[in-house]
Amino acid sequence: SLPKVFVYDESLPGLGELVQGPAFCHNRQWGMDVGFHDFFRTSPIRTFDPQEADFFFVPAYAMCLQVAGILDLKDIREAFKSLVLQLPYFARTRGRDHIFS
């Protein structure tokens, strides 16, 4: 059977900051971050039940946000450090089943 992927929602504290500007980022060279997010959001392998997930997708448009001047690299690093602590399923495998874009 196909693997199941749980997509973290942008409403998770700390994640919204890293997925701002999808319309801007989608049309730039960093558009694959948005493309992966769109793919997993609409994919038949997506699950809304984290207990049946084989993988967890954590969307982020970090490089686009940095190049656009929205966040600098220090802000992005701190945002990811904080975010990892907020991911409710990260600790169970120390993140080995998490996919970051």
N, C-alpha and C positions, 0 to 999 in steps of 0.2 A: 504493500500500500504506500501511498505518497506520504511524505512527512507533513506534519501540521505545524503552522507558524502562527504564533500569537503576536499581534502588532500592538505595541504600547501606544496608548492614546495620548494625544498632545495635552490633555488636561492633567496629566501626571505632573506634580510639582517639579519644576526645573526643565521639563521637556519642551514646553511651549516656546521658551526663549531660543532653543536650538532648531526650531522648525519654522521660524518666522520668514516671511518673504517667499513662499513657494512660487508665486507668479513670476517674480523677478529671477529667482534662481533656476527655474525650470528652463528658461530660454538661454541660459549661459553655458559655458563649458562645464560647469559643475552640476548640470541638470540631471545627471544620473542619480544623485542623492534623492532628488525629488522623484525621479522615475522609479527607483527602487521602492520608495514609500508608496507611490501610486499603485505599483504592481502588487505589493503585498496587501495593501488595503482592499483590492478588488479580486484577489486571487482565489481560486477554488481551494487552495491549500491553507487558506487562512482559517484559524479557529478563534472563536470568541471565548473558549474555555481554556484557560491557561493550564489546567490539569492534564489536558490531552495534547498539549503542545510538545513538539520535539525541539523546536527552536523558538527564540524570541527576537523579534525585530525591533530595534531601537532607532527610530528615524532621527536624523540630524543633518542640517545643511551647513556644517561648520565652515568649510573652506569658502563657500559662497558668501556667508555672513562676514567672514574675515576680509575677503577681497573687497566686498561692498562697503567696508568700513563700519558695519553695524556692531561687530564685536572684534576685539583684538585677540591675539593668540592667548594671552594670559587669561582673559575673560572666558574664552572657550575652554581652556584647560580646567579652570575652576568650575565652570558649569558642568563639565563631564564628571569631575570628581564628586561634586555634590549630587549629580543625577544618579550615579552608580549606587549611592547610598539609599536612594529613593526607589530603586527598581525592586519590586517585591519578590521577584523570582530569580534574581541574580545570584544570591548567596547559595542556592541549593546545589549549583555546580561551579561556583566561583566564576560564573560568566561564560563558561565554555560553550554553552548552548545559546549564547546571545550574539546577534549579528548587528553590528553598528554600521550605519551608512555615513 
